């Protein structure tokens, strides 16, 4: 078993201005099936529409934002959760002071940076 507070995990740059990620659970800890990430987006920051061949399970921890698939927008707030199927376009925009969310993805080599592998 592994227990740690999320603030003890270093924030890493995502390449998008105002957006950071913390890899809470990854293969580095021995996870073989799923990885859990914590995203923090500053007000007005965005992750542009993109897609992958893996699903995402997302839980909004704090703040408000917009999630879009390019055709429709969903306004989300703390307590909301969503499922993004494989290959569905998706993008995020923080509309409150910050938008913070957990995102769970399969532990696949193409989805996780090399430094998060054991």
N, C-alpha and C positions, 0 to 999 in steps of 0.2 A: 504494500500500500504506500502511496505517496500523498502527502498533505502539505500544502503551502498556500500562502495568501497570494492573490493575483498580483498585488503590488510588489512582491518580491521577484517577479519575473520581469526582466528588462523589456522596455518598450523598444520596438525596432521600427525604422522607417519603412514605409510601404512603397515609396516612390511617388505617392500622391500627396500634394501639399496639405498639411493639416491632418493627416491620417496616420495613425500608428497601430501596430499590432503587437500583441503578446502571445507567444506560442505556449499556452498553458499545458496542454497534453499533446505529445507528439511521439513518434517512434523513439526519440532520444530517451524517453522515460520507459520505453518498452511497449508502448501502445501498438498493437498490431492491426487494429481494425479502424479506429477513428482518431482524428486529431481535433482538439478544441482550441479555438483562437479567440482572443478578446480584442476587438477593434475599438478605437476611440477616434471619433471624427470631430474636429473643431467646427464651430458655426460656419456655414456656407461651404465647407469642404465637400468634395465629391469623389466618388469612385466611378469612373465612366462605365457605360454599358459594356459588358463583356460576357463570355460564356465559357463553360468547361464541360467535359464529359462526365462530371461527377455531381452528385446532389449536394445541397447545403441545407442544414437545419439552423435556423437563426432565432435567437431570443433577444429582444430589446431590453437592456438592463436599465438604461437611463436616457433621457432626452426624447427628442422628436426628430423625424426625418421623413424622407420620401424614398420609397423603393419603386423602381420602374423596370418593366421589361421592354420598354421602348414603345409600347402600344397603350399601356395603361399605367397610372400612378396610384400607389397606395400610401396614404399618410399613416405613419406608424408612430407609436409612443411606447414608453416603458410598460412592460407587461405583455406587449404583443409578441407573437411568434409567427414564423413563416417557414415554408418549405419551398425551395427552389429546385425543380427537377433537373436532371442532367440535360445539358445542351440548351437550357432556357436562358435567353439573354437577361441580364440583371445589372442594375446600377443603383447607387446609393447617393443621397444628398442629405447633409445635416441641416435642419432648419431651426433647431433650438440652439442653446449655448453649446452643447455637445450632444453627440449621438454616440452611445456606447452599446455594443452588442456582442453576444457570444455567437460564434459561428462554428458549427461542427461539420467536418468533411471526412470522407474516407481517407485512410492512411495509404495514399498512393504516391509513388516516387515522383510523378509529374505534378503533384499538387503541393508538395512540401519541400521547402528549401533543404539543401544538402546538410546544413549545420543543425537541422532538427532530426537527423537520423542518428541512430546509435553508432 
